[in-house]
Amino acid sequence: MAIVKPFRGLRPPASIVKDLACLPYDVMNTDEARAMAKGKECSLLHITRAEIDLPEGTDIHSQRVYDKAVENFHLWQERGWLTQDEMPHFYIYAQTMNGKTQYGIVGCASVDDYFNNVIKKHELTRPDKEEDRMVHIRVNNANIEPVFLAYPAVDEIDRIVSGITSEQKPEYDFVAEDGFGHQFWVIKNKEINRKIEELFRTKVPCTYIADGHHRTAAAARVGMEKRKNNPAHRGDEEYNYFLAVHFPDNQLNILDYNRVVKDLNGLSSKEFLKKIKENFDVEDMGKKIYRPKQLHNFSMYLDGKWYSLTAKPETFDENDPIGVLDVNILSNLILTPVLDIQDLRRSKRIDFIGGIRGLDELKRRVDSGEMKVAFALYPVSMKQLIDVADSGNIMPPKTTWFEPKLRSGLVIHLLD
């Protein structure tokens, strides 16, 4: 069963939270981070993307960047921009997008749960990205940014969350520059905190990494490092846990994660269409943007036209939790055999576009001449994600896109 515990959060005053809170470090490059932090002296980006305070061209993985992050982290605390709660709490974090609100429990997940597969994964991680975040956690001795976990919904937890959010004023309540709303409550009642911890321990058999596989792996590995380096290790130290926001699975939606390809592997458009018709029912949809209607239906943009592609039933196995995924159907029937894209992680001929950017972005990338063809996919469902994780399998890269992204800086977990 899942171990989730309250903790003494390090948090900003409500008066500056909107300027301090920021998007996760890995959804932007250095130039974008610098622009986002402009005019926001207290932005957490000065800690999570500390290269923005160093000369342009500084290697983002250099020791100078990590040292600057530590310097700024200490400075933020000295200035009172981050102060620690006196008592351990659970917190509630609500996000609102397009009129829909999802409510998560902010608490510390267990390092042991990660290594024992109580926290289940559905993506592979890259060692270099893990190591970068491990250094950041190690030098700051803190989980600066949370990870995004899902859990099978529990009615009793839902009722607790509903009671608090309907009866209490949030500590933080702001709309970010992207138009998404963020609200945050501190659960101060000791009995309610105890009850939430008990409900996770008795009602939640496992949790699932929704977003943040690299941050999760890095946090768990640093926790294990600190455990091995402490001869007086007891098991209840803060480093045995890491910062996570836990959302019930029935409140989450996954957006599409789409593909654009630079060329047709030497084929003419006519030859390419002929080849894909072997495995797909292809319909010319004209110039109006076409969005996939259901699983196994794809949208393709080529030469100024949109097409509907529906995979023929005999081309995939509905009983295979991996093979039935549309990302695999697209790869197995088009990207690999026709376009000769053998490795999605390393190929320079393909790029990936999160669904939050819309299908207009696919059209723009192709019309500009940068790309030759675009494919839009029907979003993966939470059931598919859970089925894959439960089976011990791994999804292909760039399969899921969760939105809204968690704002970093609402609360931080210190490892001491």
C-alpha positions as CSV (number, residue, x, y, z in Angstrom):
1,M,0.0,0.0,0.0
2,A,1.1,3.6,-0.6
3,I,3.0,5.5,2.0
4,V,2.3,9.3,1.8
5,K,3.1,11.5,4.7
6,P,2.7,15.2,5.8
7,F,5.8,17.4,6.0
8,R,6.9,20.9,7.0
9,G,6.7,22.7,3.8
10,L,8.9,25.6,2.8
11,R,6.6,28.1,1.2
12,P,6.4,31.7,-0.1
13,P,4.1,34.4,1.4
14,A,0.8,34.8,-0.5
15,S,1.8,38.3,-1.5
16,I,4.6,37.1,-3.9
17,V,3.4,33.6,-4.8
18,K,2.2,34.5,-8.3
19,D,5.6,35.9,-9.2
20,L,7.6,33.2,-7.4
21,A,5.7,30.1,-8.7
22,C,6.9,28.9,-12.1
23,L,6.5,26.1,-14.7
24,P,8.7,23.0,-14.3
25,Y,12.3,23.3,-15.3
26,D,12.0,20.9,-18.2
27,V,9.3,22.5,-20.2
28,M,11.4,25.4,-21.3
29,N,14.9,26.3,-22.6
30,T,17.3,28.9,-21.1
31,D,16.1,31.8,-23.2
32,E,12.4,31.0,-22.4
33,A,13.3,30.7,-18.7
34,R,15.0,34.1,-18.8
35,A,12.0,35.7,-20.5
36,M,9.6,34.1,-18.0
37,A,11.6,35.4,-15.1
38,K,12.0,39.0,-16.5
39,G,10.6,41.5,-14.0
40,K,10.1,38.8,-11.4
41,E,13.0,39.2,-8.9
42,C,11.7,36.4,-6.7
43,S,10.9,33.9,-9.5
44,L,11.9,30.3,-8.5
45,L,13.4,30.1,-12.0
46,H,16.5,31.7,-10.5
47,I,16.9,28.5,-8.5
48,T,15.5,25.8,-10.9
49,R,17.1,27.4,-14.0
50,A,19.9,29.3,-12.3
51,E,21.9,29.7,-15.6
52,I,19.6,32.7,-16.3
53,D,21.7,34.7,-13.7
54,L,24.9,33.8,-15.4
55,P,26.4,34.9,-18.8
56,E,24.8,33.7,-21.9
57,G,26.3,30.5,-23.2
58,T,27.0,29.1,-19.8
59,D,26.8,25.3,-19.8
60,I,23.6,24.5,-18.0
61,H,25.2,21.4,-16.4
62,S,28.3,23.2,-15.1
63,Q,29.1,23.5,-11.4
64,R,28.7,27.3,-11.7
65,V,25.0,26.8,-12.4
66,Y,24.5,24.4,-9.5
67,D,26.4,26.7,-7.2
68,K,24.2,29.7,-8.3
69,A,21.1,27.6,-7.5
70,V,22.3,27.0,-4.0
71,E,23.3,30.6,-3.5
72,N,19.9,31.8,-4.6
73,F,18.0,29.1,-2.6
74,H,19.7,30.3,0.6
75,L,19.1,34.0,-0.4
76,W,15.4,33.4,-1.0
77,Q,15.1,32.0,2.6
78,E,17.2,34.9,4.1
79,R,14.9,37.4,2.4
80,G,11.8,35.6,3.7
81,W,10.6,34.7,0.2
82,L,10.6,31.1,1.4
83,T,9.8,30.2,5.1
84,Q,9.1,26.8,6.6
85,D,5.9,25.8,8.3
86,E,6.3,25.0,12.0
87,M,4.3,21.7,11.9
88,P,3.9,18.9,9.3
89,H,0.9,19.3,7.0
90,F,-0.7,17.8,4.0
91,Y,-1.7,20.4,1.5
92,I,-4.3,20.6,-1.3
93,Y,-3.4,21.9,-4.7
94,A,-6.2,22.7,-7.2
95,Q,-5.6,23.5,-10.9
96,T,-8.3,24.9,-13.2
97,M,-8.1,24.7,-17.0
98,N,-10.9,25.4,-19.4
99,G,-13.4,25.5,-16.5
100,K,-12.4,22.1,-15.1
101,T,-10.7,21.8,-11.7
102,Q,-8.6,18.9,-10.4
103,Y,-7.7,18.6,-6.8
104,G,-4.4,17.0,-5.6
105,I,-3.0,16.0,-2.2
106,V,0.5,17.4,-1.7
107,G,2.5,15.1,0.5
108,C,5.7,13.2,0.6
109,A,5.9,9.9,-1.3
110,S,8.2,7.1,-0.1
111,V,11.6,6.3,-1.6
112,D,11.0,2.6,-0.8
113,D,7.7,2.7,-2.7
114,Y,9.6,3.8,-5.8
115,F,12.1,1.0,-5.6
116,N,9.4,-1.6,-4.6
117,N,7.2,-0.6,-7.5
118,V,4.4,0.6,-5.3
119,I,4.9,3.8,-7.3
120,K,4.5,2.5,-10.9
121,K,6.3,3.8,-14.0
122,H,5.3,3.9,-17.6
123,E,8.3,5.6,-19.2
124,L,12.0,4.9,-19.5
125,T,14.3,7.6,-18.2
126,R,17.6,9.0,-19.6
127,P,20.6,8.7,-17.2
128,D,21.9,12.2,-18.2
129,K,18.6,13.9,-17.3
130,E,18.4,11.9,-14.0
131,E,21.9,12.9,-13.1
132,D,21.2,16.6,-13.7
133,R,18.2,16.6,-11.3
134,M,20.1,14.4,-8.8
135,V,22.8,17.1,-8.6
136,H,20.2,19.8,-8.2
137,I,18.5,17.9,-5.3
138,R,21.8,16.9,-3.7
139,V,23.4,20.4,-3.6
140,N,20.2,22.1,-2.4
141,N,19.3,19.3,0.0
142,A,15.7,19.7,-1.0
143,N,13.0,18.6,-3.5
144,I,12.5,22.0,-5.1
145,E,9.9,20.8,-7.6
146,P,7.1,18.3,-7.1
147,V,6.4,15.2,-9.1
148,F,2.9,14.5,-10.5
149,L,1.4,11.2,-9.2
150,A,-2.0,9.6,-9.8
151,Y,-3.8,7.2,-7.5
152,P,-7.0,5.1,-7.8
153,A,-9.7,7.5,-6.5
154,V,-10.9,7.0,-2.9
155,D,-14.3,8.4,-1.9
156,E,-13.2,9.2,1.7
157,I,-10.3,11.3,0.5
158,D,-12.5,13.1,-2.0
159,R,-14.9,14.0,0.8
160,I,-12.1,15.4,2.9
161,V,-10.8,17.5,0.1
162,S,-14.3,18.7,-0.8
163,G,-15.0,19.7,2.8
164,I,-11.8,21.7,3.1
165,T,-11.9,23.4,-0.2
166,S,-15.6,24.4,0.2
167,E,-15.3,25.7,3.7
168,Q,-11.9,27.2,3.9
169,K,-10.3,30.1,2.1
170,P,-7.2,29.0,0.1
171,E,-3.8,30.3,1.2
172,Y,-3.0,31.0,-2.4
173,D,-5.4,31.8,-5.2
174,F,-4.1,33.2,-8.5
175,V,-4.3,32.9,-12.3
176,A,-1.0,32.4,-14.0
177,E,0.1,34.1,-17.2
178,D,-1.2,31.1,-19.3
179,G,-4.7,31.6,-17.9
180,F,-4.7,28.5,-15.7
181,G,-5.9,28.9,-12.1
182,H,-4.0,27.7,-9.1
183,Q,-5.3,27.4,-5.5
184,F,-3.6,26.0,-2.4
185,W,-4.8,25.0,1.0
186,V,-2.9,24.1,4.2
187,I,-4.5,21.2,6.1
188,K,-3.9,22.3,9.7
189,N,-6.2,19.9,11.5
190,K,-3.9,17.1,13.0
191,E,-6.7,14.5,13.0
192,I,-7.4,15.2,9.3
193,N,-3.7,14.9,8.4
194,R,-3.6,11.6,10.3
195,K,-6.7,10.4,8.5
196,I,-5.3,11.2,5.1
197,E,-2.1,9.3,5.8
198,E,-4.1,6.3,7.1
199,L,-6.4,6.3,4.0
200,F,-3.4,6.2,1.6
201,R,-1.9,3.4,3.7
202,T,-5.1,1.3,3.8
203,K,-7.0,2.2,0.6
204,V,-4.4,3.1,-2.1
205,P,-2.5,0.0,-3.3
206,C,-0.2,1.9,-5.6
207,T,0.3,5.2,-7.3
208,Y,1.3,6.0,-10.8
209,I,3.8,8.5,-12.2
210,A,1.8,10.8,-14.4
211,D,4.4,13.4,-15.2
212,G,8.0,13.8,-13.9
213,H,9.7,10.4,-14.4
214,H,13.2,11.9,-14.3
215,R,12.4,14.0,-11.2
216,T,10.9,11.0,-9.4
217,A,13.9,8.8,-10.2
218,A,16.4,11.5,-9.2
219,A,14.6,12.2,-5.9
220,A,14.4,8.5,-5.0
221,R,18.1,7.8,-5.9
222,V,19.3,10.8,-3.8
223,G,17.2,9.5,-0.9
224,M,18.9,6.1,-1.3
225,E,22.3,7.8,-1.5
226,K,21.7,9.7,1.7
227,R,20.5,6.5,3.4
228,K,23.7,4.6,2.5
229,N,25.9,7.5,3.6
230,N,24.3,7.8,7.1
231,P,25.6,5.2,9.5
232,A,22.9,6.2,12.0
233,H,20.1,5.7,9.5
234,R,16.7,5.0,11.2
235,G,14.2,5.1,8.3
236,D,12.1,8.1,9.4
237,E,14.5,10.8,8.1
238,E,13.1,13.3,5.6
239,Y,15.4,12.1,2.9
240,N,13.4,8.8,2.8
241,Y,10.6,10.8,1.2
242,F,10.1,13.2,-1.8
243,L,7.7,15.9,-2.8
244,A,4.7,14.8,-4.8
245,V,1.2,16.0,-5.7
246,H,-1.3,13.0,-5.7
247,F,-4.3,13.4,-8.0
248,P,-7.2,10.9,-8.1
249,D,-7.2,9.2,-11.5
250,N,-10.8,10.0,-12.3
251,Q,-10.1,13.7,-12.3
252,L,-7.3,13.6,-14.9
253,N,-7.2,13.9,-18.6
254,I,-4.3,13.2,-20.9
255,L,-3.8,15.4,-23.9
256,D,-2.6,14.2,-27.3
257,Y,1.1,14.1,-28.0
258,N,1.7,14.6,-31.7
259,R,4.5,14.1,-34.3
260,V,6.0,16.0,-37.2
261,V,8.5,14.5,-39.6
262,K,11.0,16.3,-41.8
263,D,10.8,14.2,-45.0
264,L,9.0,11.3,-46.6
265,N,12.1,9.1,-46.8
266,G,12.7,9.7,-50.5
267,L,9.0,9.0,-51.4
268,S,6.8,11.3,-53.4
269,S,3.5,12.3,-51.6
270,K,1.6,10.0,-54.0
271,E,3.9,7.0,-53.3
272,F,3.7,7.7,-49.6
273,L,-0.1,7.8,-49.6
274,K,-0.2,4.5,-51.6
275,K,2.0,2.8,-49.0
276,I,0.0,3.9,-46.0
277,K,-3.3,2.8,-47.6
278,E,-2.1,-0.8,-47.2
279,N,-2.8,-0.6,-43.4
280,F,-5.1,2.4,-43.1
281,D,-8.4,3.5,-44.4
282,V,-7.5,7.0,-45.8
283,E,-10.0,9.8,-46.3
284,D,-9.1,13.2,-47.8
285,M,-10.6,15.8,-45.4
286,G,-9.6,18.9,-47.3
287,K,-8.1,22.1,-45.9
288,K,-10.1,22.3,-42.7
289,I,-8.3,21.1,-39.6
290,Y,-9.2,17.5,-38.8
291,R,-8.9,16.1,-35.3
292,P,-8.9,12.3,-34.6
293,K,-12.3,11.1,-33.4
294,Q,-11.4,8.0,-31.5
295,L,-8.7,5.6,-30.7
296,H,-6.9,4.2,-33.8
297,N,-8.0,7.1,-35.9
298,F,-5.2,9.5,-36.8
299,S,-5.1,12.9,-38.4
300,M,-2.4,13.6,-41.0
301,Y,-1.4,16.9,-42.6
302,L,0.4,16.7,-45.9
303,D,0.8,19.2,-48.8
304,G,-1.8,21.6,-47.4
305,K,-4.4,19.0,-46.8
306,W,-5.8,17.0,-43.8
307,Y,-6.4,13.3,-44.0
308,S,-8.2,10.9,-41.7
309,L,-6.3,7.6,-41.2
310,T,-8.1,4.7,-39.5
311,A,-6.0,1.7,-38.7
312,K,-7.4,-1.5,-40.2
313,P,-8.6,-3.9,-37.4
314,E,-6.2,-6.7,-38.4
315,T,-3.1,-4.5,-38.0
316,F,-3.1,-4.5,-34.2
317,D,-4.0,-6.7,-31.2
318,E,-6.7,-5.2,-28.9
319,N,-5.5,-7.6,-26.1
320,D,-1.9,-6.3,-26.2
321,P,-1.7,-3.3,-23.7
322,I,1.4,-2.0,-25.6
323,G,0.7,-2.9,-29.2
324,V,-2.8,-1.4,-29.0
325,L,-1.4,2.1,-28.1
326,D,-1.8,4.5,-31.0
327,V,1.8,5.7,-30.7
328,N,2.9,2.1,-31.4
329,I,0.4,1.6,-34.2
330,L,1.7,4.8,-35.9
331,S,5.3,3.7,-35.4
332,N,4.8,0.1,-36.4
333,L,2.8,0.9,-39.5
334,I,4.2,4.2,-40.8
335,L,7.1,5.8,-38.9
336,T,9.4,2.7,-38.9
337,P,8.5,0.7,-42.1
338,V,7.6,3.6,-44.4
339,L,9.6,6.6,-43.1
340,D,12.5,4.6,-41.7
341,I,12.5,6.3,-38.3
342,Q,14.0,3.5,-36.2
343,D,14.6,5.3,-32.8
344,L,12.1,7.9,-31.6
345,R,14.5,9.0,-28.9
346,R,17.4,9.7,-31.1
347,S,16.2,10.4,-34.6
348,K,16.7,14.0,-35.8
349,R,14.0,13.7,-38.4
350,I,11.1,13.7,-36.0
351,D,9.8,16.1,-33.4
352,F,7.0,16.0,-30.9
353,I,4.4,18.6,-30.1
354,G,2.2,18.6,-26.9
355,G,-1.5,18.8,-27.5
356,I,-1.7,22.0,-25.5
357,R,-0.3,23.8,-28.5
358,G,-3.1,22.7,-30.8
359,L,-3.2,21.3,-34.3
360,D,-2.5,24.7,-35.7
361,E,1.0,24.2,-34.6
362,L,1.3,21.1,-36.7
363,K,0.0,22.9,-39.7
364,R,2.4,25.8,-39.1
365,R,5.5,23.5,-38.8
366,V,4.6,21.8,-42.1
367,D,3.5,25.0,-44.0
368,S,6.8,26.7,-43.0
369,G,8.7,24.0,-44.9
370,E,10.6,22.9,-41.8
371,M,8.6,19.7,-41.7
372,K,7.0,17.6,-44.5
373,V,4.2,15.7,-42.7
374,A,2.4,15.9,-39.4
375,F,0.4,13.3,-37.4
376,A,-2.1,14.0,-34.7
377,L,-3.1,11.2,-32.3
378,Y,-6.2,10.6,-30.2
379,P,-5.1,11.0,-26.5
380,V,-4.1,8.1,-24.4
381,S,-6.6,7.3,-21.6
382,M,-5.8,7.0,-17.9
383,K,-7.0,3.4,-18.2
384,Q,-4.4,2.7,-20.9
385,L,-1.7,4.3,-18.8
386,I,-2.7,2.3,-15.7
387,D,-3.0,-1.0,-17.7
388,V,0.5,-0.5,-19.1
389,A,2.0,0.3,-15.7
390,D,0.2,-2.5,-14.0
391,S,1.5,-5.0,-16.6
392,G,5.1,-3.9,-16.0
393,N,5.5,-2.6,-19.5
394,I,6.8,0.8,-20.7
395,M,5.1,3.2,-23.1
396,P,7.0,4.6,-26.1
397,P,8.6,8.0,-25.6
398,K,6.4,11.1,-25.9
399,T,3.1,9.2,-25.3
400,T,1.4,11.3,-22.6
401,W,1.0,15.0,-22.1
402,F,-0.6,16.2,-18.9
403,E,-1.9,19.7,-18.6
404,P,-1.9,21.9,-16.6
405,K,1.7,21.5,-15.5
406,L,2.3,21.7,-11.8
407,R,3.6,25.1,-10.7
408,S,6.9,24.8,-8.8
409,G,7.4,26.9,-5.7
410,L,4.1,26.6,-4.0
411,V,5.8,24.3,-1.5
412,I,9.3,22.8,-1.2
413,H,10.4,19.7,0.8
414,L,13.7,20.0,2.8
415,L,15.6,16.7,3.1
416,D,16.8,17.4,6.7
